[in-house]
Each structure stands twice: as structure tokens, then as C-alpha cells.
Amino acid sequence: MFSIIIPTFNNLEYLKICINSIKKNSKFDHQIIVHVQEGSDGSIDFLKKNNVEFSYSTENIGMPKALNKASKLSKNDYLIISHDDFYFCPNWDIEFKKEIDKQSNINFLLTATMVGLPGVGQVEFDCGNDYEKFDEEKLLSNLNFIKIFDFQGSTKHPALIHKEIWYKVGGWSEEFSPTGGDDTDFLMKLWCENIRIFKGLGSSSVYHFGSITTRKKGKNIFTYLGSKANKIFIRKWGMSINFFEKNFLKSGHDKNKNMIINKFDGPLKSPNKDLFFFINLLKFKLYKLYLNIINYK
């Protein structure tokens, strides 16, 4: 049914949970494609033993390059972009299939709901912050209580996109490697192709351990995820990541409850271009000019 692309970087214990959950909790038969980066943790042996397709790089080439390389092995019409620290909950793919069947064309992006610790997902529910403490039974017995409504915008992962659209926009932009800003850049490219359906499915869930790969790499990665990625985005698109997500994708968030607050109400429309909108655009244009003058990379 779907081709599920999973970049991994020496995260074998989480990768096992991810792949096993797909095999255990999927209604349909999916192609799983892993891109192994370095693989000094035994990932390749595990994948070979379990007959999972994979691409490989000898070093960490980052999320965009890994996704682009692995996507070339896809055999199905729809791609699922995944992290290696997801646990796919039962019936996740049924909900995607139901939503696909409602659409009149392929111009849409669908995402599932991420469940996890505060700041990790759209729904707060503690079933453990690492593979050793993961309480699968607790998660599965509470699935009906943690479902939410369909929401506007995107959780970015796991995301479903038609392969034709994926190649039309050129996959993920590799100038954002190793990661940071690349997921929002992908959404911007979809917006520029007049895609206006960005829908989060409240009844399709994954448990997210919380960017394990980036968390274990030290503080430098967070500096990249913040300032550097945003500067690249501003120089490329003339606005910040947050500005695009808030004003174009209408993504909303209640920080106190850690809940999506904008219910899905149909295809997105052009942003409300009031005085505040134009003042901010002017600010970003001036900052973009500055970045171009100093030739920021």
C-alpha cells in the first residue's frame, strides 16, 4: 500500500520498535525502506535478518539526503515520511486510507498525530521517554482516550504524500542538511505548487520518543535546528519558519495543554494580509537582504 521511508543513525533499539510496530499494527501490507547512516550499531544485520529494504551511507548525511536516497527504492504510489523513534499505533494506516479515498485528486499532505511527553507530540501521554521504559500496554489500552479531532496544518511526521508530488517538488531540499527547517521547507514547496490541504488526522496516532537522534548529539545540533535553519529559510523564502506555519498553514497550539487548537475546516486559503502581515514581511525582506550581503551560508 505505502512505501514507508525511515532514516536512521545508530538508533537500533528504537528502529526495532518502529519496524515491529508497523508489522504488528498495520492493516495493509507496506514497503518499509530504511536509510542506514553509518550503521555501527548492527542496524544492517537487523534489517537483513528481517528482510527489510535499505539504502546506506557510510556517514550521517542528514535527513533530506537520506529521504531522497531511500525514496528511489519506493514501489508504491504513496510515501510515508517517518522517524526511527516512532511507534505506529493500531489502525494508523486505515485512517490514512479512509482519508485518501475521500480526496478527488492527489494534491494533499496528510499527517498522523504524535503522542508523547510534553513538547514531544500533539497529545501529552507518558508511556516512557526511552525504549527501556516504553509501556506499550498502557499506550494500547488508552488509544480511545487520546484521540483528538482532525486539525489544520501539519505535524510534519509521519506524513503521507503522493510520489508524483514528491518528485514534482524535488523531494526534500538538501541545503538544510543535516536537519532543521527541512520539513517546513518541504511544506512551503507544496504550498508553492498550490497544494492547500494540509490535514492532521486525529484518529491516526504514533508514539514519539522525542527526536532521539538529535537529542543525543549534543547542544550544537539545537543551534542548527534554531538559528541556522531559520536563516536559510528566510534567505530562500523571504519569511521565517514560524511566520509561514502560523499565517499560511494556520497551525495552532495551546502551550498549556499541548494540544492542537485549529480544527480542520477545509482547504487553506491565502493568509489575511493586514498591516501586521506586511510589517513582518518587510522585516524579513530587510533581514534577507542583510543575509545576502554577508553571503550567509
GUNULO-447029 format. One record per residue (C-alpha): residue number from 0; x, y, z. Coordinates in Angstrom, 3 decimals, always signed. Example, Ala and Ser with C-alpha at 12.3 -4.5 7.8 and 13.67 -1.06 7.14 Angstrom:
<pts>
 resi     east    north       up
    0  +12.300   -4.500   +7.800
    1  +13.670   -1.060   +7.140
</pts>
This chain:
<pts>
 resi     east    north       up
    0   +0.000   +0.000   +0.000
    1   +2.511   +2.679   +1.208
    2   +6.286   +2.998   +0.981
    3   +7.463   +3.975   +4.474
    4  +10.813   +5.778   +4.465
    5  +12.782   +5.726   +7.730
    6  +16.194   +7.406   +8.050
    7  +18.178   +6.032  +10.995
    8  +21.502   +6.901  +12.588
    9  +22.710   +4.268  +15.069
   10  +19.322   +4.012  +16.792
   11  +18.866   +0.248  +16.599
   12  +16.665   -0.271  +19.677
   13  +14.214   +2.411  +18.529
   14  +14.352   +1.202  +14.952
   15  +13.338   -2.262  +16.151
   16  +10.330   -0.820  +17.962
   17   +9.369   +1.252  +14.915
   18   +9.570   -1.564  +12.374
   19   +7.941   -4.122  +14.660
   20   +5.043   -1.738  +15.310
   21   +4.475   -1.275  +11.580
   22   +4.401   -5.028  +11.018
   23   +2.226   -5.654  +14.075
   24   -0.251   -2.780  +13.863
   25   -0.784   -2.195  +10.137
   26   -3.914   -3.362   +8.383
   27   -2.275   -3.311   +4.954
   28   +0.993   -4.640   +3.580
   29   +3.549   -1.836   +3.288
   30   +7.011   -1.497   +1.829
   31   +9.483   -0.437   +4.536
   32  +12.626   +1.340   +3.351
   33  +15.305   +2.317   +5.862
   34  +18.236   +4.572   +5.091
   35  +21.092   +3.476   +7.346
   36  +23.616   +6.163   +8.201
   37  +26.914   +4.716   +9.403
   38  +25.207   +1.662  +10.931
   39  +27.845   +0.833  +13.539
   40  +25.097   -0.407  +15.903
   41  +24.136   -3.536  +13.976
   42  +21.248   -1.942  +12.062
   43  +22.210   -3.554   +8.766
   44  +22.321   -7.057  +10.233
   45  +18.896   -6.497  +11.800
   46  +17.409   -5.276   +8.517
   47  +18.875   -8.144   +6.513
   48  +17.616  -10.682   +9.038
   49  +14.116   -9.226   +8.833
   50  +14.104   -8.784   +5.032
   51  +13.727   -5.000   +5.219
   52  +14.938   -2.975   +2.239
   53  +17.516   -0.292   +2.911
   54  +19.871   +2.213   +1.367
   55  +23.169   +3.089   +3.002
   56  +25.705   +5.840   +3.576
   57  +28.977   +5.452   +5.441
   58  +28.343   +8.625   +7.465
   59  +25.455  +10.755   +8.721
   60  +24.283  +12.560   +5.568
   61  +21.267  +14.097   +7.277
   62  +17.515  +13.773   +6.944
   63  +16.995  +15.375   +3.489
   64  +19.656  +13.366   +1.679
   65  +18.636  +10.168   +3.451
   66  +14.971  +10.594   +2.487
   67  +15.809  +11.450   -1.117
   68  +18.111   +8.467   -1.475
   69  +15.708   +5.981   +0.125
   70  +12.728   +7.271   -1.863
   71  +14.341   +5.993   -5.055
   72  +13.609   +2.454   -3.856
   73   +9.896   +3.090   -3.407
   74   +7.465   +0.885   -5.324
   75   +4.114   +2.336   -4.215
   76   +2.190   +5.465   -5.161
   77   +2.214   +6.967   -1.677
   78   +5.218   +7.695   +0.528
   79   +5.192   +7.884   +4.312
   80   +7.945  +10.035   +5.817
   81   +8.852   +8.646   +9.229
   82  +11.342   +8.962  +12.063
   83  +13.035   +5.908  +13.525
   84  +11.742   +6.663  +17.041
   85   +8.028   +6.254  +16.239
   86   +5.734   +3.510  +17.458
   87   +2.883   +3.166  +14.947
   88   -0.383   +2.558  +16.797
   89   -3.050   +0.093  +15.588
   90   -5.116   +1.155  +12.568
   91   -2.861   +4.108  +11.774
   92   -2.888   +3.142   +8.097
   93   -6.635   +2.522   +7.937
   94   -7.235   +6.170   +8.792
   95   -4.825   +7.295   +6.074
   96   -6.564   +5.045   +3.552
   97  -10.002   +6.386   +4.520
   98   -8.809   +9.952   +4.016
   99   -7.176   +9.188   +0.656
  100  -10.459   +7.717   -0.562
  101  -12.231  +10.990   +0.277
  102   -9.915  +13.070   -1.894
  103  -10.712  +13.934   -5.507
  104   -7.040  +14.281   -6.510
  105   -3.520  +13.799   -5.146
  106   -2.900  +17.394   -4.100
  107   -2.737  +16.971   -0.342
  108   -0.472  +16.190   +2.586
  109   -1.747  +14.066   +5.464
  110   -0.078  +13.606   +8.821
  111   -0.790  +11.497  +11.888
  112   -0.993  +12.697  +15.488
  113   +2.127  +12.376  +17.633
  114   +1.621  +11.228  +21.219
  115   +4.344  +11.603  +23.831
  116   +5.862  +13.563  +26.674
  117   +5.296  +17.351  +26.959
  118   +6.834  +19.154  +23.997
  119   +7.227  +15.930  +22.017
  120   +3.817  +15.418  +20.443
  121   +0.437  +16.998  +19.888
  122   -1.059  +14.930  +22.704
  123   +0.575  +14.560  +26.117
  124   +0.592  +10.989  +27.340
  125   +3.553   +9.468  +29.126
  126   +4.325   +5.905  +28.096
  127   +8.060   +6.255  +28.649
  128  +10.786   +8.508  +27.276
  129  +13.106   +5.740  +26.080
  130  +12.889   +2.199  +24.741
  131  +13.641   +0.606  +28.118
  132  +10.778   +2.417  +29.856
  133   +8.289   +2.164  +26.991
  134   +4.899   +0.956  +28.277
  135   +3.250   -0.476  +25.186
  136   +0.348   -1.965  +27.128
  137   -0.506   +1.408  +28.675
  138   -0.465   +3.074  +25.276
  139   -2.645   +0.470  +23.570
  140   -5.205   +0.353  +26.367
  141   -5.707   +4.123  +26.219
  142   -5.870   +4.739  +22.475
  143   -9.560   +5.673  +22.526
  144   -8.909   +8.304  +25.189
  145   -6.032  +10.074  +23.426
  146   -7.646  +10.525  +20.025
  147   -8.358  +14.120  +19.018
  148  -10.152  +15.908  +16.209
  149   -8.702  +16.350  +12.707
  150   -6.650  +19.520  +12.704
  151   -5.427  +22.200  +10.351
  152   -1.777  +22.363   +9.445
  153   +0.752  +19.575   +9.776
  154   +2.680  +17.631  +12.398
  155   +5.234  +17.110   +9.598
  156   +5.786  +13.444  +10.571
  157   +4.663  +10.858   +9.892
  158   +3.497  +12.429   +6.651
  159   +1.831  +10.905   +3.614
  160   +2.372  +12.348   +0.141
  161   +1.823  +11.001   -3.361
  162   +5.081  +10.073   -5.069
  163   +4.194  +12.198   -8.101
  164   +4.026  +15.291   -5.872
  165   +7.213  +14.259   -4.072
  166   +9.198  +14.218   -7.305
  167   +7.441  +17.309   -8.651
  168   +8.846  +19.418   -5.798
  169  +12.191  +17.607   -5.801
  170  +11.815  +15.762   -2.501
  171  +13.470  +17.404   +0.483
  172  +15.866  +20.295   -0.002
  173  +19.396  +19.201   +0.779
  174  +20.717  +22.658   +1.640
  175  +19.122  +22.118   +5.062
  176  +21.273  +19.057   +5.796
  177  +21.835  +17.523   +8.277
  178  +18.401  +18.649   +9.517
  179  +16.357  +21.563  +10.802
  180  +13.907  +23.596   +8.718
  181  +13.872  +20.911   +6.013
  182  +10.393  +19.689   +6.961
  183   +8.837  +23.179   +6.828
  184  +10.704  +23.914   +3.600
  185   +9.022  +20.832   +2.107
  186   +5.616  +22.202   +3.130
  187   +6.457  +25.564   +1.573
  188   +7.329  +23.840   -1.699
  189   +3.955  +22.114   -1.595
  190   +2.255  +25.459   -0.948
  191   +4.002  +26.926   -3.990
  192   +2.520  +24.060   -6.029
  193   -0.949  +25.262   -4.943
  194   -1.500  +22.426   -2.500
  195   -3.928  +23.696   +0.133
  196   -4.947  +20.564   +2.018
  197   -2.621  +20.054   +4.965
  198   -4.577  +17.805   +7.282
  199   -3.646  +16.167  +10.565
  200   -5.631  +13.029  +11.354
  201   -6.665  +12.882  +14.982
  202   -7.542   +9.188  +14.817
  203   -4.200   +8.065  +13.349
  204   -1.555   +8.005  +16.077
  205   +2.113   +7.312  +16.631
  206   +4.008   +7.390  +19.902
  207   +7.054   +9.644  +19.594
  208  +10.031   +9.158  +21.877
  209  +11.205  +12.667  +21.019
  210  +13.854  +13.117  +18.318
  211  +16.223  +10.651  +19.946
  212  +18.859  +11.066  +17.244
  213  +19.109  +14.834  +17.625
  214  +18.813  +14.759  +21.418
  215  +21.866  +12.564  +21.812
  216  +24.139  +14.583  +19.545
  217  +24.830  +17.473  +21.951
  218  +23.928  +21.143  +22.001
  219  +25.338  +22.095  +18.604
  220  +22.513  +20.349  +16.778
  221  +19.951  +22.525  +18.565
  222  +21.781  +25.664  +17.500
  223  +21.469  +24.398  +13.953
  224  +17.820  +23.499  +14.359
  225  +17.097  +27.024  +15.526
  226  +19.045  +29.945  +14.145
  227  +20.873  +28.456  +11.163
  228  +17.850  +26.674   +9.709
  229  +15.712  +29.783  +10.078
  230  +18.310  +31.937   +8.323
  231  +18.437  +29.528   +5.394
  232  +14.641  +29.524   +5.268
  233  +14.402  +33.337   +5.363
  234  +17.009  +33.717   +2.660
  235  +15.186  +31.210   +0.462
  236  +11.550  +32.202   +1.076
  237  +11.621  +35.742   +2.472
  238   +9.917  +34.832   +5.750
  239  +10.606  +32.864   +8.923
  240   +9.562  +29.288   +9.613
  241   +7.132  +30.293  +12.371
  242   +5.590  +33.046  +10.246
  243   +4.840  +30.611   +7.428
  244   +3.418  +27.951   +9.718
  245   +1.202  +30.389  +11.624
  246   -0.040  +32.623   +8.802
  247   -0.156  +30.221   +5.854
  248   -0.659  +26.739   +7.345
  249   -2.795  +28.096  +10.213
  250   -1.034  +25.782  +12.626
  251   -2.201  +26.488  +16.151
  252   -1.043  +25.238  +19.515
  253   -2.126  +25.554  +23.134
  254   +1.167  +25.537  +25.042
  255   -0.551  +24.912  +28.376
  256   -2.449  +21.828  +27.209
  257   -0.006  +20.831  +24.467
  258   -2.926  +20.388  +22.096
  259   -3.598  +21.345  +18.516
  260   -6.284  +24.032  +18.627
  261   -7.182  +24.691  +14.978
  262   -9.732  +22.159  +13.786
  263   -9.589  +21.187  +10.137
  264  -12.239  +23.141   +8.241
  265  -11.272  +22.563   +4.628
  266   -8.553  +23.659   +2.198
  267   -6.382  +26.519   +3.350
  268   -6.861  +29.987   +1.930
  269   -4.390  +32.805   +1.386
  270   -3.310  +34.473   +4.645
  271   -5.018  +37.564   +5.992
  272   -2.771  +40.336   +4.690
  273   -3.260  +43.027   +7.321
  274   -0.807  +45.690   +8.467
  275   +0.902  +43.256  +10.843
  276   +1.437  +40.823   +7.954
  277   +3.135  +43.410   +5.721
  278   +5.257  +44.856   +8.535
  279   +6.634  +41.411   +9.258
  280   +7.242  +40.688   +5.581
  281   +9.179  +43.942   +5.302
  282  +11.235  +42.955   +8.337
  283  +12.053  +39.593   +6.758
  284  +12.932  +41.183   +3.406
  285  +15.398  +43.510   +5.121
  286  +16.911  +40.609   +7.024
  287  +17.109  +38.585   +3.811
  288  +18.939  +41.485   +2.164
  289  +21.389  +41.520   +5.061
  290  +21.984  +37.766   +4.759
  291  +22.586  +38.137   +1.021
  292  +25.056  +40.988   +1.597
  293  +27.113  +38.930   +4.032
  294  +26.618  +35.858   +1.789
  295  +25.378  +33.759   +4.694
  296  +25.534  +30.010   +4.185
</pts>
